[in-house]
Amino acid sequence: MNEGLISKRYAKALYFHASDMGEETLLYHRMQILETLLRKMPDLRTTLKSPMIPTKHKVDLLKNATGKNAEQSYLDFIDLVVTNHRTDAVQMIALSYQKFYRQKKRINVVHLISARRLPRNALARIRYLAELKTHGKVEFSNRIDPSIDGGFIFQMNDIRIDASVKGQLDRINHRLAQMNKSII
């Protein structure tokens, strides 16, 4: 069984378990924290994967990693993954849980990358239009990346629109390279 399938099954079961306890939203936020920690701290991932680290230490790490007063569904999750020797899949399970939660709650993820800061009213308008288009809630983020030289990159779920100057120049460069190959 591959890791993707395992993580999806755990995430789905965890969602329904947390939902039965009324904790699915709290758990969603905790899974965001957990996934961010695991992504930014490779040593934590290595420790969780290591067969040399005692189970009790892995449990303590996972319990303390995301802060105090953890939901019972999170504590049950930790017990389950440690008991089934799936601590190596915790990051994938956390990502899968977030994705499943968003699907169930009809939440769309929107990222907007711009070369410079945009006015608040423009960002609010973009968010509003995304909500109208998707008929759901939107998790919206805006990041400033001067390296795109101008324009923007808009991503909503799996749709990406690159209207940046850098993106346009890259496409022109690619076309010229293709034309050059066909001439030679």
N, C-alpha and C positions, 0 to 999 in steps of 0.2 A: 504494500500500500504506500502511495507516495505521500510526502509531507503536506502537500496542498489539500489532498482529500482528508487526511487526518485532521488538519487544522479546521477545515470547514465543518466536519462532523462534531468536533469538540465545541466549536463556536456556536453552532446551531443548538446543541443540547444545553450549553451554558446559557444562551439567550432565553430559552424556554424555562430553565430552572430559575434564572434571575427574575423573569417575568412573573412566574408563579409567586415569587416572594415580593414583588413590587419594587425590585431593585435594578431593573434593566438599564435605566438611565444613569443611575449612580455608577453602575458597573461599566457602562460605556465610557464615562469620564475616567474611571480608574484604568481601563484598558488603554486609553489614549496616553495616560501618564506612563504606564508600564512599557508600552511599545516605544515611546520616545526615549525612555531610559535605556532600553535594550539596544536601540539603534545608535545612541550616542555613547554608550559605554560597552565597547567590545569585551572588556575584561569580565563584565557581568555575564554576558552571553557565554563566554568561555567557561566561567565558573559553573554555570548551570548545566553545561554539556559534559563537564568532566566527571568521569566515573570515580575519580579519586576523592571527590568532595562528599562528605557524609550527607545523607538525606536530610537530617535535621538542619544542617547549615543552609541547604537549598531552600527548605521551608522558611526558615528565619529570614533569609535574603528576600524572598518573594513577598513575605508578609510585611517587611519593613520598607521595601523599595518604594511603594506608592503612598506612604504616609500612614498615619494612625487611623483608628476607627474604621477598619475595612468592613465592607458589607459581608454578610454571612455567605452570600453566593460567591464572592471572591475567595473567601477562606475555603469554601467547599471546592472551588476550582483548583486552588493550590494543592489541597490534599489529593485530588483526583490525578492531576498531572504528575505529582511526585510519586504516588502509589503506582501509577502505570508507566513510570520511567519515561515520561514525555516532556521533561523539562527542556530538552533541546528544541521543542516545537512551540514553546511559550510565546515567542515573538510572532510567529505565524498565526497562532491561535488568537492572539490579541488583535492582529490586523484583520483576520477573518471575522472576529466578533464585531469589530467596528463596521465592516462592510455589511454584514448581515443585519445589524441594528439599523443602519441607514436605509437599507432596503425595506425593512419592516415599518419604519417610521416615515418613509418617503422623504428622506433627506438627501439633497444633492450637494456635492462638493464642488465649489467654484474657486479657482485660483486665478488671480489677475496679476500679471507681472508687468510693470510699467517702468519706463526709463527714469521717471521722476514722480514725485508725490502728486497725486491727483486730488482735486477738491473733494471734500466730504460729500457734497450734494451729488457729485458725479458718481462716486462709489455707491452711495445709497440708491441712485437711479439704476445702476448696473445690477445691484443686488435685487431690486424690485423687479426688474425685467426678467432676471433669471428665475425668480419665484413664479412670475406669471407664466413663463414659458414651460416650466416643469410641473406646475400645479402642486408644488410641494414646498417644504422648507429648504433653506439654503445655508450651508456652512461656507462662509465667504472669507477669503483671505486675500490681502493685497501685499505684494512684495515689490520693493523698488530694486531694480537691477540696472545700473547705468550702462553696463556692457552691451545692452541691446540697442543702444544709441538713439532710440526714439521708437514711437509706436507702442505696441503692447503685445502680450501673449495672453490669451484667454483660454482657460481650460475648465470645462464643466463635465464632470464624470469622465467619460472616455472621449469626449470631443475636444479637440485642440485647434485653436486658430492662432497662427503665428503671423501677426501683422507688424512685426518689429522690423526696424531698418536692418538690423543684423541678419535676421531671417531672410529678408528679401535679397540682400547682398549674397548670402550663402546660396540661395536658389539660383541667382544669376550666375554665380561662379560655377556651380554644378553644371548648368546648361552649357556654358562656354566650354567647360572641360569635356563634356560629352560631344559637342560639336567639333572640338579640336581632335578628339579620338577618331571621329568618323572621317575627317579630312585626311588624316595621316594614313 
